[in-house]
């Protein structure tokens, strides 16, 4: 595991979210403000102030009361990493699984703190693969959307999951009898 990811693991999801918020604000505005962070995080300004003090003690932000907030080099690395994880997960949820944008973002915000780097990398590779083969995947995505909507309309998603055959029975449906005999001898 990389040193950067190890450091990130020591941070709580809340602190990682603050670094992500500051990262975006610094990228877009050149610096972050406590009031903007409070608004983005949905917390009071006093909560932001105490969190900024903690992040400063940990070496992730340059902060003085009533001044602009900047990430240190270490804070920038973690903020960028968390933002990257969020984007990759959201892209997968929104464009592959076809979940709503706001829901995808909320779920990504939860998963970005717990998925291991290898899973994030594979999700990202899959999204890039799909994007690079838009013509091939366009039909697949449209077909998936159609079938998914049919299941929702029929109310069959929950029923199908409840009545799904065990894995061996499912496998027997997919393999020829000769293959089964050979595989399970």
C-alpha positions as CSV (number, residue, x, y, z in Angstrom):
1,X,0.0,0.0,0.0
2,X,1.4,3.4,-0.9
3,X,2.5,5.9,1.7
4,X,-0.1,8.4,0.5
5,X,-3.0,5.8,0.8
6,X,-1.6,4.8,4.3
7,X,-1.8,8.5,5.4
8,X,-5.3,8.7,4.0
9,X,-6.4,5.7,5.9
10,X,-5.5,7.4,9.2
11,X,-7.9,10.2,8.4
12,X,-11.6,9.8,9.2
13,X,-14.0,10.0,6.3
14,X,-15.1,13.4,7.7
15,X,-11.6,14.8,7.5
16,X,-11.1,13.3,4.1
17,X,-14.3,15.1,3.0
18,X,-12.9,18.4,4.3
19,X,-9.7,17.9,2.3
20,X,-11.8,17.1,-0.8
21,X,-13.9,20.2,-0.3
22,X,-10.9,22.4,0.2
23,X,-9.2,20.8,-2.8
24,X,-12.1,21.7,-5.1
25,X,-12.4,25.2,-3.7
26,X,-8.7,25.8,-4.1
27,X,-8.7,24.6,-7.7
28,X,-11.7,26.7,-8.6
29,X,-11.1,29.8,-6.5
30,X,-7.4,29.8,-5.7
31,X,-8.1,29.3,-2.0
32,X,-10.9,28.2,0.4
33,X,-12.9,30.2,2.9
34,X,-14.3,28.8,6.1
35,X,-17.8,30.0,5.2
36,X,-17.6,28.3,1.8
37,X,-16.4,25.1,3.5
38,X,-19.2,25.3,6.0
39,X,-21.8,25.7,3.2
40,X,-20.3,22.8,1.2
41,X,-20.1,20.5,4.2
42,X,-23.5,21.5,5.6
43,X,-22.1,22.4,9.0
44,X,-21.6,25.5,11.1
45,X,-18.7,27.8,10.8
46,X,-17.5,26.9,14.3
47,X,-17.4,23.2,13.3
48,X,-15.3,24.1,10.3
49,X,-13.0,26.2,12.5
50,X,-12.3,23.4,14.9
51,X,-11.8,20.9,12.0
52,X,-9.4,23.3,10.3
53,X,-7.3,23.5,13.5
54,X,-7.2,19.7,13.6
55,X,-6.1,19.5,9.9
56,X,-3.5,22.2,10.5
57,X,-2.1,20.2,13.4
58,X,-1.9,17.2,11.2
59,X,0.0,19.2,8.6
60,X,-2.7,19.1,5.8
61,X,-3.8,22.8,5.7
62,X,-2.2,26.2,6.1
63,X,-4.8,28.0,8.2
64,X,-5.1,31.1,10.4
65,X,-8.4,32.4,11.7
66,X,-10.1,34.9,9.3
67,X,-7.7,34.1,6.5
68,X,-7.8,32.1,3.3
69,X,-7.2,28.3,3.6
70,X,-4.7,26.5,1.5
71,X,-3.8,22.8,1.4
72,X,-0.2,21.8,2.1
73,X,1.5,19.5,-0.3
74,X,0.3,16.5,1.8
75,X,-3.2,17.9,2.0
76,X,-3.3,18.5,-1.8
77,X,-2.3,14.8,-2.5
78,X,-5.0,13.5,-0.2
79,X,-7.6,16.0,-1.4
80,X,-6.9,15.1,-5.0
81,X,-6.9,11.4,-4.3
82,X,-10.3,11.6,-2.5
83,X,-11.7,13.7,-5.4
84,X,-10.4,11.2,-7.9
85,X,-12.0,8.2,-6.1
86,X,-15.3,10.1,-5.9
87,X,-15.3,10.8,-9.6
88,X,-14.4,7.3,-10.6
89,X,-17.1,5.7,-8.4
90,X,-19.7,8.3,-9.5
91,X,-18.9,7.7,-13.2
92,X,-19.3,4.0,-12.7
93,X,-22.6,4.3,-10.8
94,X,-24.0,6.9,-13.1
95,X,-22.9,5.8,-16.5
96,X,-22.5,2.0,-16.2
97,X,-25.2,1.2,-13.6
98,X,-27.3,4.1,-14.8
99,X,-28.2,5.5,-11.4
100,X,-29.4,9.1,-11.0
101,X,-26.6,11.7,-10.8
102,X,-27.4,13.0,-7.3
103,X,-27.8,9.4,-5.9
104,X,-24.5,8.4,-7.6
105,X,-22.7,11.3,-6.0
106,X,-24.1,10.5,-2.5
107,X,-23.1,6.8,-2.8
108,X,-19.7,7.7,-4.2
109,X,-19.1,10.0,-1.2
110,X,-19.7,7.0,1.1
111,X,-17.7,4.5,-0.9
112,X,-14.7,6.7,-1.6
113,X,-13.5,6.1,1.9
114,X,-13.8,2.3,2.0
115,X,-13.0,0.9,-1.4
116,X,-9.4,-0.3,-1.8
117,X,-7.2,1.3,-4.5
118,X,-7.3,-1.8,-6.7
119,X,-11.1,-1.6,-6.9
120,X,-11.0,2.1,-7.7
121,X,-8.4,1.4,-10.4
122,X,-10.5,-1.4,-11.9
123,X,-13.7,0.7,-11.9
124,X,-11.8,3.5,-13.6
125,X,-10.3,1.2,-16.2
126,X,-13.8,-0.2,-16.9
127,X,-15.3,3.3,-17.3
128,X,-12.4,4.3,-19.6
129,X,-12.8,1.1,-21.6
130,X,-16.5,1.8,-22.1
131,X,-15.9,5.4,-23.1
132,X,-13.3,4.4,-25.6
133,X,-15.7,2.0,-27.3
134,X,-18.8,4.2,-27.4
135,X,-20.4,2.7,-30.5
136,X,-20.0,-0.9,-29.2
137,X,-21.3,0.1,-25.7
138,X,-24.1,2.4,-26.8
139,X,-26.3,-0.6,-27.8
140,X,-25.4,-2.5,-24.6
141,X,-26.3,0.5,-22.4
142,X,-29.5,1.1,-24.2
143,X,-30.4,-2.6,-24.1
144,X,-29.6,-2.7,-20.4
145,X,-31.6,0.4,-19.7
146,X,-34.6,-1.1,-21.6
147,X,-34.5,-4.4,-19.7
148,X,-33.9,-2.6,-16.3
149,X,-37.0,-0.4,-16.9
150,X,-39.1,-3.4,-17.9
151,X,-38.2,-5.1,-14.7
152,X,-39.0,-2.0,-12.7
153,X,-42.4,-1.6,-14.4
154,X,-43.2,-5.3,-13.9
155,X,-42.1,-5.1,-10.2
156,X,-40.0,-8.2,-10.9
157,X,-36.6,-7.1,-9.5
158,X,-37.4,-8.1,-5.9
159,X,-39.3,-11.2,-7.1
160,X,-36.4,-12.4,-9.3
161,X,-33.9,-11.9,-6.6
162,X,-36.1,-13.8,-4.1
163,X,-36.7,-16.7,-6.5
164,X,-33.2,-16.9,-7.9
165,X,-31.8,-20.4,-8.2
166,X,-28.8,-21.4,-6.2
167,X,-25.5,-20.9,-7.9
168,X,-25.1,-24.6,-8.8
169,X,-28.5,-24.7,-10.5
170,X,-27.7,-21.5,-12.3
171,X,-24.4,-22.9,-13.4
172,X,-26.2,-26.0,-14.6
173,X,-28.4,-23.9,-16.8
174,X,-25.4,-22.3,-18.4
175,X,-23.2,-25.4,-18.9
176,X,-24.0,-28.4,-21.1
177,X,-24.5,-31.7,-19.2
178,X,-21.2,-33.0,-20.5
179,X,-19.4,-30.0,-19.1
180,X,-21.1,-30.5,-15.7
181,X,-20.0,-34.1,-15.6
182,X,-16.4,-33.2,-16.4
183,X,-16.3,-30.2,-14.0
184,X,-17.8,-31.9,-11.0
185,X,-16.3,-35.4,-11.2
